[in-house]
Amino acid sequence: MTSGAMQIRGLDPEEAVRFAPCIPGLIRETSPVSYDYSFGTDGLLETLVSVSWATADTLFSAACATAAVADGELLGVELGFEGSNFRTFQANLAPLALDLVARGAVTYDQLVALAQRSAKVSYLNAYIPDHVYYLHALSAFPQYRGRGIGKALLAAAIARARAAGYRELQLDVLADNPAVGFYQANGLSIVVETRSLELTRDHGFPSEYRMAVTL
């Protein structure tokens, strides 16, 4: 258990490498239902997130991360970027995935299945306007929850987005995620509710909320 003061900041290169093994688990925890459906549970998400973490301009890049750190330990992380970058950064994962196939780290069949399932859940990250700071992921380790880590990371993201001239901060979250109440308590409101009849019926997906706060 850490005892030092918590810092909210970017990571230096050494820290990004040292904390890399922790990141896939934090990412999966933000939306287990959707990540388990899209990527499966055979290590594909962990492999792709790890490669993306080390690569700029991809969805899970350390360059897009703000971390909560105390006594040299990672407590939690926030990943966010200009909303219009979402699709670009998403597309930039493709070359990484193909390289993983070439190196034998994942199989071609895994990627085909990912592409098919991802097409069905594409509504989960619908259109994101250019003027929006899009909060892609915010997660803290269970053993550190209750210490204000998520609140500090969210407040830092809002302040950073406001200072950069964005008009809104937006995020997507499944309706059954306890984080919905956390976001509402910190100033965000639900602006859109979306449901996939097929995914709800066959895979237990709840509604998806787009939440936003004006900056």
Accessible surface in RSA format (square Angstrom, percent):
REM  Atomic radii and reference values for relative SASA: ProtOr
REM  Chains: A
REM  Algorithm: Lee & Richards
REM  Probe-radius: 1.40
REM  Slices: 20
REM RES _ NUM      All-atoms   Total-Side   Main-Chain    Non-polar    All polar
REM                ABS   REL    ABS   REL    ABS   REL    ABS   REL    ABS   REL
RES MET A   1   172.11  89.1 100.20  66.3  71.90 171.2  98.45  83.7  73.66  97.6
RES THR A   2    10.06   7.2   0.03   0.0  10.03  23.9   2.49   3.3   7.58  11.5
RES SER A   3   111.26  94.0  74.93 100.0  36.33  83.7  49.64 105.7  61.63  86.3
RES GLY A   4    26.72  33.0   0.00   N/A  26.72  33.0  20.52  56.3   6.20  13.9
RES ALA A   5    91.20  83.9  63.46  97.9  27.74  63.1  74.40 104.8  16.79  44.5
RES MET A   6    65.21  33.8  35.72  23.6  29.49  70.2  34.15  29.0  31.06  41.1
RES GLN A   7    94.87  53.0  90.18  65.9   4.68  11.2  26.77  57.0  68.10  51.6
RES ILE A   8    53.98  30.7  23.96  17.9  30.02  72.3  23.96  17.3  30.02  81.5
RES ARG A   9    80.27  33.7  72.74  37.1   7.53  17.9  53.42  73.0  26.85  16.3
RES GLY A  10    44.34  54.7   0.00   N/A  44.34  54.7  26.09  71.6  18.26  40.9
RES LEU A  11    30.79  17.1   0.38   0.3  30.40  76.4   1.45   1.0  29.33  78.9
RES ASP A  12    69.77  48.9  62.60  62.3   7.17  16.9  35.56  83.7  34.20  34.1
RES PRO A  13   112.87  82.3 105.25  95.9   7.62  27.7 112.33  92.7   0.54   3.4
RES GLU A  14   104.88  60.2  95.89  72.5   8.99  21.4  71.82 138.9  33.06  27.0
RES GLU A  15    12.31   7.1  12.31   9.3   0.00   0.0   2.33   4.5   9.98   8.1
RES ALA A  16    15.40  14.2  15.24  23.5   0.15   0.3  15.40  21.7   0.00   0.0
RES VAL A  17   115.69  76.1 107.17  97.0   8.52  20.5 109.89  95.5   5.80  15.7
RES ARG A  18   113.65  47.7  92.10  46.9  21.55  51.3  62.53  85.5  51.13  31.0
RES PHE A  19     9.25   4.6   9.20   5.7   0.05   0.1   9.25   5.6   0.00   0.0
RES ALA A  20    22.31  20.5  22.06  34.0   0.25   0.6  22.26  31.4   0.04   0.1
RES PRO A  21   108.97  79.4  77.14  70.3  31.83 115.7  86.97  71.8  22.00 136.7
RES CYS A  22    48.00  36.3  38.22  42.6   9.78  23.0   8.50  21.5  39.50  42.6
RES ILE A  23     0.25   0.1   0.25   0.2   0.00   0.0   0.25   0.2   0.00   0.0
RES PRO A  24     6.84   5.0   6.84   6.2   0.00   0.0   6.84   5.6   0.00   0.0
RES GLY A  25    40.08  49.4   0.00   N/A  40.08  49.4  36.18  99.3   3.90   8.7
RES LEU A  26     4.55   2.5   3.05   2.2   1.50   3.8   3.39   2.4   1.17   3.1
RES ILE A  27     0.63   0.4   0.63   0.5   0.00   0.0   0.63   0.5   0.00   0.0
RES ARG A  28    37.60  15.8  37.60  19.2   0.00   0.0  32.28  44.1   5.33   3.2
RES GLU A  29    91.07  52.3  76.57  57.9  14.51  34.5  17.21  33.3  73.86  60.3
RES THR A  30    28.91  20.6  14.94  15.1  13.97  33.3  19.14  25.7   9.77  14.8
RES SER A  31    20.73  17.5  18.93  25.3   1.80   4.2  18.30  39.0   2.43   3.4
RES PRO A  32    57.08  41.6  57.04  52.0   0.03   0.1  57.08  47.1   0.00   0.0
RES VAL A  33    54.93  36.1  47.61  43.1   7.32  17.6  52.80  45.9   2.13   5.8
RES SER A  34    12.20  10.3  11.70  15.6   0.50   1.2   5.26  11.2   6.95   9.7
RES TYR A  35    28.85  13.5  28.74  16.4   0.10   0.3  19.57  14.7   9.28  11.4
RES ASP A  36    53.81  37.7  46.47  46.3   7.34  17.4  15.73  37.0  38.09  38.0
RES TYR A  37    31.11  14.5  20.17  11.5  10.94  28.5  23.91  18.0   7.20   8.9
RES SER A  38     8.16   6.9   8.16  10.9   0.00   0.0   4.57   9.7   3.59   5.0
RES PHE A  39    21.94  11.0  20.24  12.5   1.70   4.4  20.24  12.3   1.70   4.9
RES GLY A  40    20.15  24.9   0.00   N/A  20.15  24.9  20.15  55.3   0.00   0.0
RES THR A  41   110.16  78.4  77.66  78.7  32.50  77.5  45.12  60.6  65.04  98.3
RES ASP A  42    99.79  69.9  63.51  63.2  36.27  85.8  47.81 112.5  51.98  51.8
RES GLY A  43    25.93  32.0   0.00   N/A  25.93  32.0  23.69  65.0   2.24   5.0
RES LEU A  44     2.98   1.7   2.03   1.5   0.95   2.4   2.71   1.9   0.27   0.7
RES LEU A  45     0.00   0.0   0.00   0.0   0.00   0.0   0.00   0.0   0.00   0.0
RES GLU A  46    60.60  34.8  59.95  45.4   0.65   1.5  45.89  88.8  14.71  12.0
RES THR A  47    41.05  29.2  34.59  35.1   6.45  15.4  18.24  24.5  22.80  34.5
RES LEU A  48     5.06   2.8   5.06   3.6   0.00   0.0   5.06   3.6   0.00   0.0
RES VAL A  49     0.00   0.0   0.00   0.0   0.00   0.0   0.00   0.0   0.00   0.0
RES SER A  50    47.14  39.8  39.08  52.2   8.06  18.6  26.59  56.6  20.55  28.8
RES VAL A  51    37.22  24.5  32.23  29.2   5.00  12.0  37.00  32.1   0.22   0.6
RES SER A  52     0.00   0.0   0.00   0.0   0.00   0.0   0.00   0.0   0.00   0.0
RES TRP A  53     6.99   2.8   4.56   2.2   2.43   5.7   4.56   2.4   2.43   3.9
RES ALA A  54    91.64  84.3  50.78  78.4  40.86  93.0  61.01  85.9  30.64  81.2
RES THR A  55    43.93  31.2  40.86  41.4   3.07   7.3  33.67  45.2  10.26  15.5
RES ALA A  56    64.44  59.2  48.38  74.7  16.06  36.5  48.79  68.7  15.65  41.5
RES ASP A  57    78.17  54.8  76.97  76.6   1.20   2.8   9.07  21.4  69.10  68.9
RES THR A  58     1.51   1.1   1.51   1.5   0.00   0.0   1.51   2.0   0.00   0.0
RES LEU A  59     9.18   5.1   9.18   6.6   0.00   0.0   9.18   6.4   0.00   0.0
RES PHE A  60     4.64   2.3   4.64   2.9   0.00   0.0   4.64   2.8   0.00   0.0
RES SER A  61     1.52   1.3   1.52   2.0   0.00   0.0   0.00   0.0   1.52   2.1
RES ALA A  62    18.25  16.8  11.75  18.1   6.51  14.8  11.99  16.9   6.27  16.6
RES ALA A  63    83.78  77.0  37.74  58.2  46.04 104.7  50.56  71.2  33.22  88.0
RES CYS A  64    22.42  17.0  10.46  11.7  11.96  28.1   8.34  21.1  14.09  15.2
RES ALA A  65     8.69   8.0   0.00   0.0   8.69  19.8   0.15   0.2   8.54  22.6
RES THR A  66    13.47   9.6  13.47  13.7   0.00   0.0   4.21   5.7   9.26  14.0
RES ALA A  67     0.00   0.0   0.00   0.0   0.00   0.0   0.00   0.0   0.00   0.0
RES ALA A  68     0.00   0.0   0.00   0.0   0.00   0.0   0.00   0.0   0.00   0.0
RES VAL A  69     2.24   1.5   2.24   2.0   0.01   0.0   2.24   1.9   0.01   0.0
RES ALA A  70     1.98   1.8   0.00   0.0   1.98   4.5   1.98   2.8   0.00   0.0
RES ASP A  71    87.92  61.6  46.02  45.8  41.90  99.1  33.56  79.0  54.36  54.2
RES GLY A  72    34.95  43.1   0.00   N/A  34.95  43.1  24.80  68.1  10.15  22.7
RES GLU A  73    70.68  40.6  68.14  51.6   2.54   6.0  30.43  58.9  40.25  32.9
RES LEU A  74     9.20   5.1   1.83   1.3   7.37  18.5   1.83   1.3   7.37  19.8
RES LEU A  75     0.18   0.1   0.18   0.1   0.00   0.0   0.18   0.1   0.00   0.0
RES GLY A  76     0.00   0.0   0.00   N/A   0.00   0.0   0.00   0.0   0.00   0.0
RES VAL A  77     0.80   0.5   0.79   0.7   0.01   0.0   0.79   0.7   0.01   0.0
RES GLU A  78     0.02   0.0   0.02   0.0   0.00   0.0   0.00   0.0   0.02   0.0
RES LEU A  79     0.00   0.0   0.00   0.0   0.00   0.0   0.00   0.0   0.00   0.0
RES GLY A  80     7.06   8.7   0.00   N/A   7.06   8.7   0.00   0.0   7.06  15.8
RES PHE A  81    13.06   6.5   6.98   4.3   6.08  15.8  13.06   7.9   0.00   0.0
RES GLU A  82    62.25  35.7  59.07  44.7   3.17   7.6   5.40  10.4  56.85  46.4
RES GLY A  83     1.97   2.4   0.00   N/A   1.97   2.4   0.00   0.0   1.97   4.4
RES SER A  84    42.53  35.9  23.50  31.4  19.03  43.8  22.79  48.5  19.74  27.7
RES ASN A  85    45.85  31.6  45.85  44.3   0.00   0.0   0.00   0.0  45.85  44.3
RES PHE A  86     3.65   1.8   3.65   2.3   0.00   0.0   3.65   2.2   0.00   0.0
RES ARG A  87   106.12  44.6 101.71  51.8   4.41  10.5  69.83  95.4  36.29  22.0
RES THR A  88    74.02  52.6  68.01  68.9   6.01  14.3  44.98  60.4  29.04  43.9
RES PHE A  89    16.26   8.1  16.26  10.1   0.00   0.0  16.26   9.9   0.00   0.0
RES GLN A  90    71.70  40.1  66.56  48.6   5.14  12.2  18.54  39.5  53.17  40.3
RES ALA A  91    64.58  59.4  49.33  76.1  15.25  34.7  59.55  83.9   5.03  13.3
RES ASN A  92    52.35  36.1  48.17  46.6   4.18  10.1   9.46  22.8  42.88  41.5
RES LEU A  93    17.54   9.8  17.48  12.5   0.07   0.2  17.54  12.3   0.00   0.0
RES ALA A  94    54.52  50.1  46.48  71.7   8.04  18.3  53.59  75.5   0.93   2.5
RES PRO A  95    83.00  60.5  74.50  67.9   8.50  30.9  77.52  64.0   5.48  34.0
RES LEU A  96    29.05  16.2  28.29  20.2   0.77   1.9  28.72  20.2   0.33   0.9
RES ALA A  97     9.28   8.5   9.28  14.3   0.00   0.0   9.28  13.1   0.00   0.0
RES LEU A  98   108.51  60.4 103.01  73.7   5.49  13.8 103.55  72.7   4.96  13.3
RES ASP A  99    70.10  49.1  65.41  65.1   4.68  11.1  22.23  52.3  47.86  47.7
RES LEU A 100     2.55   1.4   2.55   1.8   0.00   0.0   2.55   1.8   0.00   0.0
RES VAL A 101    41.22  27.1  31.03  28.1  10.19  24.6  31.03  27.0  10.19  27.6
RES ALA A 102    88.62  81.5  44.84  69.2  43.78  99.6  56.85  80.1  31.77  84.2
RES ARG A 103   146.99  61.7 109.80  56.0  37.19  88.5  65.11  89.0  81.88  49.6
RES GLY A 104    63.65  78.5   0.00   N/A  63.65  78.5  31.55  86.6  32.11  71.9
RES ALA A 105    51.83  47.7  17.67  27.3  34.16  77.7  28.22  39.7  23.61  62.6
RES VAL A 106     7.60   5.0   2.04   1.9   5.56  13.4   4.57   4.0   3.03   8.2
RES THR A 107    76.52  54.4  72.12  73.1   4.40  10.5  73.25  98.4   3.28   5.0
RES TYR A 108   142.99  66.8 139.02  79.1   3.97  10.3  96.13  72.2  46.86  57.8
RES ASP A 109   109.76  76.9 104.19 103.7   5.57  13.2  30.81  72.5  78.95  78.7
RES GLN A 110    38.42  21.5  33.41  24.4   5.01  11.9  22.82  48.6  15.60  11.8
RES LEU A 111    21.96  12.2  18.33  13.1   3.63   9.1  18.61  13.1   3.35   9.0
RES VAL A 112    53.99  35.5  50.66  45.9   3.33   8.0  53.99  46.9   0.00   0.0
RES ALA A 113    29.93  27.5  28.71  44.3   1.22   2.8  29.85  42.0   0.08   0.2
RES LEU A 114    21.39  11.9  21.39  15.3   0.00   0.0  21.39  15.0   0.00   0.0
RES ALA A 115    64.12  59.0  50.17  77.4  13.95  31.7  57.72  81.3   6.40  17.0
RES GLN A 116   117.04  65.4 107.74  78.7   9.30  22.2  43.57  92.7  73.47  55.7
RES ARG A 117    63.21  26.5  62.63  31.9   0.58   1.4  26.18  35.8  37.02  22.4
RES SER A 118    41.19  34.8  37.71  50.3   3.48   8.0  29.13  62.0  12.07  16.9
RES ALA A 119    71.22  65.5  48.07  74.2  23.14  52.6  57.07  80.4  14.14  37.5
RES LYS A 120   104.04  50.8  87.09  53.4  16.95  40.4  56.95  51.3  47.09  50.2
RES VAL A 121    14.03   9.2  11.91  10.8   2.12   5.1  11.91  10.3   2.12   5.8
RES SER A 122    60.85  51.4  50.90  67.9   9.95  22.9  34.28  73.0  26.57  37.2
RES TYR A 123    43.86  20.5  32.37  18.4  11.49  29.9  39.43  29.6   4.43   5.5
RES LEU A 124    13.80   7.7  13.51   9.7   0.29   0.7  13.51   9.5   0.29   0.8
RES ASN A 125    36.49  25.2  36.42  35.2   0.07   0.2   1.37   3.3  35.12  33.9
RES ALA A 126    49.78  45.8  44.44  68.6   5.34  12.2  49.02  69.0   0.76   2.0
RES TYR A 127   167.23  78.1 150.04  85.4  17.19  44.7 125.96  94.7  41.28  50.9
RES ILE A 128    10.54   6.0   2.31   1.7   8.23  19.8   2.31   1.7   8.23  22.3
RES PRO A 129    25.25  18.4  25.25  23.0   0.00   0.0  25.25  20.8   0.00   0.0
RES ASP A 130    93.86  65.7  86.95  86.5   6.92  16.4  28.64  67.4  65.22  65.0
RES HIS A 131    51.63  28.2  42.48  29.5   9.14  23.4  37.68  38.8  13.95  16.2
RES VAL A 132     0.00   0.0   0.00   0.0   0.00   0.0   0.00   0.0   0.00   0.0
RES TYR A 133    12.07   5.6  12.07   6.9   0.00   0.0  10.63   8.0   1.44   1.8
RES TYR A 134     2.62   1.2   2.62   1.5   0.00   0.0   0.00   0.0   2.62   3.2
RES LEU A 135     4.98   2.8   2.36   1.7   2.62   6.6   2.36   1.7   2.62   7.0
RES HIS A 136    28.99  15.8  10.42   7.2  18.57  47.5   3.52   3.6  25.47  29.6
RES ALA A 137     3.94   3.6   0.93   1.4   3.01   6.8   3.94   5.6   0.00   0.0
RES LEU A 138    26.37  14.7  11.33   8.1  15.04  37.8  11.36   8.0  15.01  40.4
RES SER A 139     8.69   7.3   3.37   4.5   5.32  12.3   6.81  14.5   1.88   2.6
RES ALA A 140    11.48  10.6   7.21  11.1   4.27   9.7   7.21  10.2   4.27  11.3
RES PHE A 141    35.57  17.8  35.57  22.0   0.00   0.0  35.57  21.6   0.00   0.0
RES PRO A 142    83.13  60.6  68.40  62.4  14.73  53.6  68.76  56.8  14.37  89.3
RES GLN A 143   114.24  63.9  88.92  65.0  25.32  60.3  54.75 116.5  59.49  45.1
RES TYR A 144    14.68   6.9  14.63   8.3   0.05   0.1   3.46   2.6  11.22  13.8
RES ARG A 145   126.67  53.2 102.71  52.4  23.97  57.1  53.64  73.3  73.03  44.3
RES GLY A 146    86.23 106.3   0.00   N/A  86.23 106.3  41.61 114.2  44.63 100.0
RES ARG A 147    84.46  35.5  56.64  28.9  27.82  66.2  38.13  52.1  46.33  28.1
RES GLY A 148    38.10  47.0   0.00   N/A  38.10  47.0  29.38  80.6   8.71  19.5
RES ILE A 149     3.30   1.9   1.12   0.8   2.18   5.2   1.12   0.8   2.18   5.9
RES GLY A 150    15.58  19.2   0.00   N/A  15.58  19.2   9.23  25.3   6.35  14.2
RES LYS A 151   127.87  62.4 126.15  77.4   1.73   4.1  69.01  62.1  58.86  62.7
RES ALA A 152    26.84  24.7  17.44  26.9   9.40  21.4  24.49  34.5   2.35   6.2
RES LEU A 153     0.15   0.1   0.07   0.0   0.08   0.2   0.07   0.0   0.08   0.2
RES LEU A 154     1.67   0.9   1.67   1.2   0.00   0.0   1.67   1.2   0.00   0.0
RES ALA A 155    56.51  52.0  47.66  73.5   8.85  20.1  52.40  73.8   4.10  10.9
RES ALA A 156    27.31  25.1  16.95  26.2  10.36  23.6  24.94  35.1   2.37   6.3
RES ALA A 157     0.03   0.0   0.00   0.0   0.03   0.1   0.00   0.0   0.03   0.1
RES ILE A 158    22.42  12.8  22.42  16.7   0.00   0.0  22.42  16.1   0.00   0.0
RES ALA A 159    55.28  50.8  49.54  76.4   5.75  13.1  51.11  72.0   4.17  11.0
RES ARG A 160    89.18  37.4  81.24  41.4   7.94  18.9  71.33  97.5  17.86  10.8
RES ALA A 161     0.39   0.4   0.00   0.0   0.39   0.9   0.39   0.5   0.00   0.0
RES ARG A 162   127.91  53.7 116.40  59.3  11.51  27.4  55.75  76.2  72.17  43.7
RES ALA A 163    93.66  86.1  50.07  77.3  43.59  99.2  62.35  87.8  31.31  82.9
RES ALA A 164    70.06  64.4  29.22  45.1  40.84  92.9  41.71  58.7  28.35  75.1
RES GLY A 165    57.96  71.5   0.00   N/A  57.96  71.5  33.96  93.2  24.01  53.8
RES TYR A 166    47.73  22.3  39.95  22.7   7.78  20.2  18.15  13.6  29.59  36.5
RES ARG A 167   148.93  62.5 145.02  73.9   3.92   9.3  62.11  84.9  86.82  52.6
RES GLU A 168    39.79  22.8  39.79  30.1   0.00   0.0   9.14  17.7  30.66  25.0
RES LEU A 169     0.00   0.0   0.00   0.0   0.00   0.0   0.00   0.0   0.00   0.0
RES GLN A 170    13.85   7.7  13.85  10.1   0.00   0.0   0.00   0.0  13.85  10.5
RES LEU A 171     3.38   1.9   3.38   2.4   0.00   0.0   3.38   2.4   0.00   0.0
RES ASP A 172    30.45  21.3   5.57   5.5  24.88  58.8   2.13   5.0  28.32  28.2
RES VAL A 173    11.64   7.7   6.22   5.6   5.42  13.1  11.64  10.1   0.00   0.0
RES LEU A 174     9.22   5.1   7.57   5.4   1.65   4.1   7.57   5.3   1.65   4.4
RES ALA A 175    30.71  28.2  13.25  20.5  17.45  39.7  13.38  18.8  17.33  45.9
RES ASP A 176    97.61  68.4  66.50  66.2  31.11  73.6  41.44  97.5  56.17  56.0
RES ASN A 177    31.24  21.5  24.88  24.0   6.37  15.3   7.68  18.5  23.57  22.8
RES PRO A 178   121.79  88.8  98.92  90.2  22.87  83.1 112.34  92.8   9.45  58.8
RES ALA A 179    26.97  24.8  21.13  32.6   5.83  13.3  25.65  36.1   1.32   3.5
RES VAL A 180    15.61  10.3  15.61  14.1   0.00   0.0  15.61  13.6   0.00   0.0
RES GLY A 181    39.68  48.9   0.00   N/A  39.68  48.9  31.00  85.1   8.68  19.4
RES PHE A 182    60.58  30.3  50.20  31.1  10.38  27.0  57.80  35.0   2.78   8.0
RES TYR A 183    12.61   5.9  12.61   7.2   0.00   0.0   1.82   1.4  10.80  13.3
RES GLN A 184    89.21  49.9  72.33  52.9  16.88  40.2  20.29  43.2  68.92  52.3
RES ALA A 185    88.34  81.2  44.75  69.1  43.59  99.2  57.37  80.8  30.97  82.0
RES ASN A 186    37.87  26.1  19.52  18.9  18.35  44.2  11.10  26.7  26.77  25.9
RES GLY A 187    50.76  62.6   0.00   N/A  50.76  62.6  32.81  90.0  17.94  40.2
RES LEU A 188     5.54   3.1   0.00   0.0   5.54  13.9   0.01   0.0   5.53  14.9
RES SER A 189    61.73  52.2  60.33  80.5   1.40   3.2  40.92  87.1  20.81  29.2
RES ILE A 190    64.34  36.6  38.66  28.8  25.67  61.9  38.66  27.8  25.67  69.7
RES VAL A 191    81.17  53.4  48.07  43.5  33.10  79.8  54.68  47.5  26.49  71.8
RES VAL A 192    78.45  51.6  72.36  65.5   6.09  14.7  78.44  68.2   0.02   0.0
RES GLU A 193   106.86  61.4  76.09  57.6  30.77  73.3  21.72  42.0  85.14  69.5
RES THR A 194    48.94  34.8  45.16  45.8   3.78   9.0  33.22  44.6  15.72  23.8
RES ARG A 195   121.42  51.0  93.94  47.9  27.48  65.4  33.84  46.2  87.58  53.1
RES SER A 196    22.40  18.9  14.91  19.9   7.49  17.3  13.22  28.2   9.18  12.9
RES LEU A 197   140.59  78.3 133.88  95.8   6.72  16.9 134.53  94.5   6.06  16.3
RES GLU A 198    64.19  36.9  62.21  47.1   1.99   4.7  18.94  36.6  45.26  37.0
RES LEU A 199     1.70   0.9   1.70   1.2   0.00   0.0   1.70   1.2   0.00   0.0
RES THR A 200    42.23  30.0  33.37  33.8   8.87  21.1  33.17  44.6   9.06  13.7
RES ARG A 201   170.60  71.6 134.46  68.5  36.14  86.1  78.34 107.1  92.26  55.9
RES ASP A 202    76.33  53.5  44.23  44.0  32.10  75.9  18.80  44.2  57.53  57.4
RES HIS A 203    88.98  48.6  63.00  43.8  25.98  66.5  45.01  46.4  43.97  51.2
RES GLY A 204    56.13  69.2   0.00   N/A  56.13  69.2  33.31  91.4  22.82  51.1
RES PHE A 205     1.92   1.0   0.63   0.4   1.29   3.4   0.71   0.4   1.21   3.5
RES PRO A 206    23.15  16.9  17.19  15.7   5.96  21.7  23.15  19.1   0.00   0.0
RES SER A 207     2.46   2.1   2.05   2.7   0.41   0.9   1.29   2.7   1.17   1.6
RES GLU A 208    10.64   6.1  10.30   7.8   0.34   0.8   3.93   7.6   6.71   5.5
RES TYR A 209    37.95  17.7  37.95  21.6   0.00   0.0   4.98   3.7  32.97  40.6
RES ARG A 210    23.27   9.8  22.15  11.3   1.11   2.7  11.75  16.1  11.52   7.0
RES MET A 211     0.00   0.0   0.00   0.0   0.00   0.0   0.00   0.0   0.00   0.0
RES ALA A 212     4.75   4.4   2.25   3.5   2.50   5.7   2.35   3.3   2.40   6.4
RES VAL A 213    27.11  17.8  22.83  20.7   4.28  10.3  27.11  23.6   0.00   0.0
RES THR A 214   105.06  74.7  87.33  88.5  17.73  42.3  59.57  80.0  45.50  68.8
RES LEU A 215    42.99  23.9   0.41   0.3  42.58 107.0  14.81  10.4  28.18  75.8
END  Absolute sums over single chains surface
CHAIN  1 A     9955.5       7445.8       2509.7       5943.6       4012.0
END  Absolute sums over all chains
TOTAL          9955.5       7445.8       2509.7       5943.6       4012.0
